[in-house]
Amino acid sequence: MPLTSTMHPTVGEAFLKRDRAGRALAANSERIALACREMAARFRRGGKLIVFGNGGGGADAAHIAVEFMHPVIVGKEALPALALSNDSATVTGLSSREGFAEAFAHQVRRWADPADMALGISRDGRCENVLRALEAARELGLFTLALVGGGGGAIMRDRAADHILVADSDDPAVVKEIHVTMYHVVWELVHVLFEQPGLIGDGGAG
Amino acid sequence: MSMLEEPRGGGACGFPSFLYPGQADLGSVLAEARRSTEEKAAEIVRLRWQVAEMAGDELAECAQEMAIRFASGGRLFAFGNGGSSTDAQEVATTFLYPAYGLSLPALSLTGDVAVVTALSNDVGFDVVFARQLAALGRRGDIAVGLSTSGGSFNVLQAFEEASRRGMLTIGLAGDQGGKLAGLGLLDYLFVIPSSSVHRIQEAQTTLYHVLWELTQHALGAVPAPQVHDAG
């Protein structure tokens, strides 16, 4: 069937709005490298990665966990990671009785060991349960990393994580796309550094 | 999820092999890490434009077809393995609970662990999506399958089932398109021309988001200012 006349310009606009945010990602390269150095050291000490987010961010949490648990590159070591948004019984149970804001913080408190890492995803930085889980993780001495977008919301305002990576867009779809590249790069660099224990130390950075 | 290996020279992950014997100092490794990140950021920006160039017309046409199905009561089913299973979830939630516009019926076939493990245990992993489509799907529905390699058997079988049922079939693959390209029964197949699983997934994410935006556009929805997002 013939396309409506406005479809083609819309395709161009859709790709154009991704260009700027995609280019802006490079500005995070220093922050990414420093975060990965500490993560590699913590994995070396036996730490595990605990990941959480809401909506599509929950899907990202699962993606990150499987990325570490089942490396796509043959020969890479599987590193321990757990997504807190996967278990709908726990998430709905907690939300029902404790409130949705506690959905992840409660799980972080039960699972966390001091060498662990917490990674929270919130496309606008305003997710209360992600913020609370990051705060709980920090209190327990975990490494904390947040992936946010837009202005970074409360997570940025409160500096709720040791490391915060911002996708430079207000569009949640575009923010997700930048986040996917960010966590793919994080996974790669963690492995590169993990394989150089002499450089990262045995966790002194953590 | 594909097991494609990153076919890059030197060390794994695109790092020059000289970094691997452990003789480099931390400063140079971190500098190399920054350079690698910048290179990958540039690579995905280029790849997105390449996809826009190659598939722009087809994306607009495909979204138009999806809009017709939704307007007639069609539902969307999304499926994939590993990282692509999380993309299937993202596709479903993007249509069902959108940032703006119309909420449309969409379901990820990877979300129900009871169904997935029961089918895998009792019948086999290859049928894990096809059986769900056989039970839930009907003529006029939409099947969206993701496979970075294009070779996932359960995705191929699901498309065969979807096609038999008269569903609109949309495949997202990478590299050369794998077996999905040879299937010959897909209404639309979008192949991301890259050999990196990571870049393929990133470009696929853009591709299905753009398909969603264009579907909303075709249904007359107008983007609202971005205020708050659940994700």
Interface residues (C-beta under 8 A of the other chain):
Chain A: M1 L3 T4 T6 M7 H8 T10 V11 G12 A14 F15 R18 D19 G22 R23 L25 A26 N28 S29 E30 I32 A33 L34 C36 R37 G53 N54 G55 G56 G57 G58 A59 D60 A62 H63 V66 E67 H70 V72 I73 V74 G75 K76 I121 S122 R123 D124 R126 C127 G150 D170 D171 P172 A173 V174 K176 E177 V180 T181 H184 V185 E188 L189 H191 V192 L193 E195 Q196 G198 L199 I200
Chain B: M1 S2 M3 L4 E5 E6 G11 A12 C13 G14 F15 L19 Y20 G22 A24 D25 L26 V29 L30 A33 R34 R35 S36 T37 E38 K40 A41 A42 I44 V45 R48 W49 V51 A52 G56 D57 L59 A60 E61 A63 Q64 E65 I68 G82 G83 S85 T86 D87 Q89 E90 T93 T94 Y97 A99 V197 H198 Q201 E202 T205 T206 H209 V210 W212 E213 L214 H217 A218 Q226 H228 D229 A230 G231
